[in-house]
Amino acid sequence: MNLYLDTSTPETILRLDDHEYKYTFANDLAEKLLHFIKDKLKENKKDWSDIKKITFMSGPGSFTGLRIGATIVNTLSTELNIPLYDHHGKKHQIILPEYGHAANIGTPKK
């Protein structure tokens, strides 16, 4: 099974082979993304060991969304010992987000 993940926009896109799922996590992406993937695997009568390839939409996009998504796919790829690709088709050992511009860091409020 191929897993595709796009966390570059507020609407997360998960594809498991030909099945596409979209969900807007708002501020709880980090907390709920792994559960979401696990639930969708279960819906398809699959589990983590059925994933054979991961593709990640590495950017540009949301700084936080890309950072969380990259952490998830890097961890899954390492722990499951499966190949990891960016959305251009390039294979990576560890994928880094492509933010598209420098971080916009504001003045601290305190």
Secondary structure, 3 states (H helix, E strand, C coil): CEEEEECCCCEEEEEECCEEEEEECCCCHHHHHHHHHHHHHHHCCCCHHHCCEEEECCCCCCHHHHHHHHHHHHHHHHHHCCCEEECCCCEECCCCCCCCCCCCCCCCCC
